[in-house]
């Protein structure tokens, strides 16, 4: 009789614990592009950058121009900031931020871009990495990036015809100190989509939070098209 009562008394406690575990906040936010073929995850406490603000920062032409409208149909992008006050400027380490920032983009390539795309083109898609492109960038008056350091460089073959590159590098950013950038680019098996993720944090931040940031970069995947 005592055993039965003990079990009955314990049941509500166990039930409450199970319900609490089921209602706990998720650890990650899972993100994918419009087609669901490119996906990754970020810590749930990181905040998404306002999409209009991101689009405006990335668009070099008038957002109402025909060029901008066409590009919007060809490019999907999203960004997350671990800073308490998210800002698109943190993509390059600008502003008072020593927190991680992640930017992802999927671009449908035009025929001319397909012909020109190389492994170095995949490395240089956001910031200059290859020697040739860095040399050209350094000729720009007031160029804010100096002291390039290559930390890692590998060619990726994840399967299903997808190929890519992964590079990690440092730049001294004017007014922001040394920043570490981790870039992964994948070209789809049909050669028509380039999916890119860039993770940035200060060099000290990247060393301290390497395990956390590696989980983000390693979650970045591209699926093979169905049909």
C-alpha positions as CSV (number, residue, x, y, z in Angstrom):
1,X,0.0,0.0,0.0
2,X,2.8,2.4,0.9
3,X,4.6,1.5,-2.4
4,X,1.5,2.4,-4.4
5,X,1.1,5.7,-2.5
6,X,4.7,6.6,-3.1
7,X,4.3,5.9,-6.8
8,X,1.2,8.0,-7.0
9,X,2.8,10.9,-5.1
10,X,5.8,10.8,-7.4
11,X,3.8,10.8,-10.6
12,X,2.8,14.5,-10.6
13,X,6.4,15.5,-10.0
14,X,7.6,13.4,-12.9
15,X,4.8,14.7,-15.2
16,X,5.6,18.3,-14.3
17,X,9.3,17.7,-15.1
18,X,8.5,16.1,-18.4
19,X,6.2,18.9,-19.4
20,X,8.8,21.5,-18.4
21,X,11.4,19.8,-20.5
22,X,9.0,19.7,-23.5
23,X,8.3,23.5,-23.1
24,X,11.9,24.5,-22.8
25,X,13.2,27.1,-25.2
26,X,14.8,25.7,-28.3
27,X,18.5,25.7,-28.5
28,X,18.7,26.6,-32.2
29,X,16.9,28.5,-34.9
30,X,16.8,26.4,-38.1
31,X,17.0,28.4,-41.3
32,X,16.5,27.5,-44.9
33,X,16.2,29.3,-48.2
34,X,12.9,29.6,-50.2
35,X,13.5,26.3,-52.0
36,X,14.6,24.4,-48.8
37,X,17.7,23.2,-50.5
38,X,20.2,25.3,-48.5
39,X,19.9,25.2,-44.7
40,X,21.8,25.7,-41.4
41,X,21.2,26.5,-37.8
42,X,22.2,29.3,-35.4
43,X,21.8,29.6,-31.6
44,X,18.3,30.6,-30.8
45,X,19.4,33.7,-28.8
46,X,21.0,35.2,-32.0
47,X,18.7,37.8,-33.6
48,X,17.8,38.1,-37.2
49,X,18.8,41.3,-39.0
50,X,15.8,43.2,-40.4
51,X,15.4,42.0,-44.0
52,X,14.8,45.5,-45.5
53,X,17.9,46.8,-43.7
54,X,20.0,43.9,-44.9
55,X,18.8,44.3,-48.5
56,X,19.5,48.0,-48.5
57,X,23.0,47.5,-47.2
58,X,23.8,44.8,-49.8
59,X,22.1,46.5,-52.8
60,X,24.5,48.9,-54.6
61,X,22.0,50.2,-57.1
62,X,18.7,52.0,-56.5
63,X,16.4,49.5,-54.8
64,X,13.6,50.6,-57.1
65,X,15.7,50.1,-60.3
66,X,15.1,47.3,-62.7
67,X,18.5,45.8,-61.9
68,X,17.7,45.7,-58.2
69,X,14.3,44.0,-58.9
70,X,15.9,41.4,-61.0
71,X,18.6,40.7,-58.4
72,X,16.0,40.3,-55.7
73,X,14.4,37.5,-57.8
74,X,17.8,35.8,-58.1
75,X,19.2,36.2,-54.7
76,X,18.0,35.1,-51.2
77,X,19.9,36.3,-48.2
78,X,19.5,36.4,-44.4
79,X,21.7,37.4,-41.4
80,X,21.8,36.8,-37.7
81,X,23.7,38.8,-35.0
82,X,24.6,37.6,-31.5
83,X,24.9,41.2,-30.3
84,X,22.2,42.6,-28.0
85,X,21.5,45.3,-30.6
86,X,21.7,43.7,-34.0
87,X,23.2,45.8,-36.8
88,X,24.1,45.0,-40.4
89,X,27.4,46.9,-39.9
90,X,28.5,44.0,-37.7
91,X,28.9,41.8,-40.8
92,X,32.4,43.3,-41.3
93,X,33.1,43.9,-37.6
94,X,32.2,47.6,-37.7
95,X,30.7,49.2,-34.7
96,X,31.0,48.3,-31.0
97,X,30.5,44.6,-31.3
98,X,32.6,41.6,-30.3
99,X,29.9,39.1,-30.9
100,X,29.4,36.6,-33.8
101,X,27.6,37.5,-36.9
102,X,26.4,35.1,-39.7
103,X,25.3,36.0,-43.2
104,X,24.0,33.5,-45.7
105,X,23.1,34.0,-49.4
106,X,21.8,31.8,-52.2
107,X,22.3,33.2,-55.7
108,X,20.9,31.8,-59.0
109,X,23.7,32.3,-61.4
110,X,23.4,33.9,-64.8
111,X,25.0,32.1,-67.8
112,X,27.9,34.6,-67.9
113,X,28.5,33.9,-64.2
114,X,28.5,30.2,-64.7
115,X,31.3,30.5,-67.4
116,X,33.5,32.6,-65.1
117,X,33.0,30.8,-61.8
118,X,36.1,29.1,-60.4
119,X,37.1,27.8,-57.0
120,X,38.8,31.2,-56.4
121,X,35.6,32.9,-57.5
122,X,33.8,30.9,-54.8
123,X,36.4,32.1,-52.3
124,X,36.1,35.7,-53.3
125,X,32.3,35.9,-53.5
126,X,32.0,38.3,-50.4
127,X,35.5,39.4,-49.5
128,X,38.9,39.3,-51.3
129,X,40.7,36.0,-50.5
130,X,42.7,35.1,-53.6
131,X,46.0,36.9,-54.2
132,X,44.8,38.4,-57.5
133,X,41.6,39.9,-56.1
134,X,43.3,41.1,-52.9
135,X,45.9,42.9,-55.0
136,X,43.2,44.8,-56.9
137,X,41.3,45.7,-53.7
138,X,44.5,47.1,-52.1
139,X,44.7,49.6,-54.9
140,X,41.4,51.2,-53.9
141,X,42.0,54.5,-51.9
142,X,41.0,54.1,-48.3
143,X,40.4,50.4,-48.5
144,X,39.6,49.4,-44.9
145,X,41.0,45.8,-44.9
146,X,44.7,45.1,-44.3
147,X,46.9,42.4,-42.9
148,X,45.3,39.4,-44.6
149,X,46.2,36.1,-43.0
150,X,45.0,32.7,-44.4
151,X,44.1,30.3,-41.6
152,X,42.5,27.4,-43.5
153,X,41.6,26.6,-47.1
154,X,40.0,23.4,-48.3
155,X,38.1,22.1,-51.3
156,X,34.8,20.4,-50.4
157,X,33.1,17.4,-52.0
158,X,30.1,16.7,-49.8
159,X,28.5,14.4,-52.4
160,X,25.5,14.4,-54.8
161,X,27.6,16.4,-57.3
162,X,27.9,19.4,-55.0
163,X,31.3,21.0,-54.7
164,X,32.6,23.8,-52.6
165,X,35.3,25.6,-50.7
166,X,35.9,26.5,-47.1
167,X,38.3,29.2,-46.1
168,X,39.0,30.9,-42.8
169,X,41.1,34.1,-42.7
170,X,41.9,37.2,-40.7
171,X,41.7,40.8,-41.8
172,X,42.6,43.9,-39.7
173,X,39.5,46.1,-40.2
174,X,40.0,49.8,-39.9
175,X,38.7,50.9,-36.5
176,X,37.7,47.4,-35.4
177,X,41.0,45.4,-35.0
178,X,41.6,41.9,-36.3
179,X,38.5,40.0,-37.3
180,X,38.2,36.4,-38.3
181,X,36.0,35.4,-41.2
182,X,34.9,31.9,-41.9
183,X,33.4,31.4,-45.4
184,X,31.8,28.3,-47.0
185,X,30.6,28.3,-50.6
186,X,28.8,25.5,-52.3
187,X,28.0,25.2,-56.0
188,X,24.9,23.0,-56.6
189,X,25.1,19.8,-58.7
190,X,23.5,21.5,-61.7
191,X,25.9,24.4,-61.4
192,X,23.1,27.0,-61.3
193,X,23.1,28.0,-57.6
194,X,25.9,29.3,-55.4
195,X,25.1,29.0,-51.6
196,X,27.4,30.9,-49.3
197,X,27.8,31.4,-45.5
198,X,30.1,33.9,-43.9
199,X,30.6,33.8,-40.1
200,X,32.5,36.7,-38.5
201,X,33.8,37.5,-35.0
202,X,36.9,39.2,-33.6
203,X,40.0,37.0,-33.6
204,X,39.9,36.7,-29.8
205,X,36.1,35.9,-29.9
206,X,36.7,33.3,-32.6
207,X,39.3,31.5,-30.5
208,X,37.1,31.6,-27.4
209,X,33.9,30.4,-29.1
210,X,35.4,28.1,-31.7
211,X,33.3,25.1,-30.8
212,X,30.1,27.1,-30.9
213,X,30.9,28.7,-34.2
214,X,32.1,25.4,-35.8
215,X,28.6,24.0,-35.0
216,X,27.1,26.8,-37.0
217,X,29.5,26.4,-40.0
218,X,29.2,22.6,-40.0
219,X,25.4,22.8,-40.1
220,X,25.5,24.7,-43.5
221,X,24.4,22.1,-46.1
222,X,23.0,22.0,-49.6
223,X,20.6,19.3,-50.8
224,X,20.5,17.9,-54.3
225,X,17.5,19.0,-56.4
226,X,14.7,16.5,-56.7
227,X,13.5,15.7,-60.2
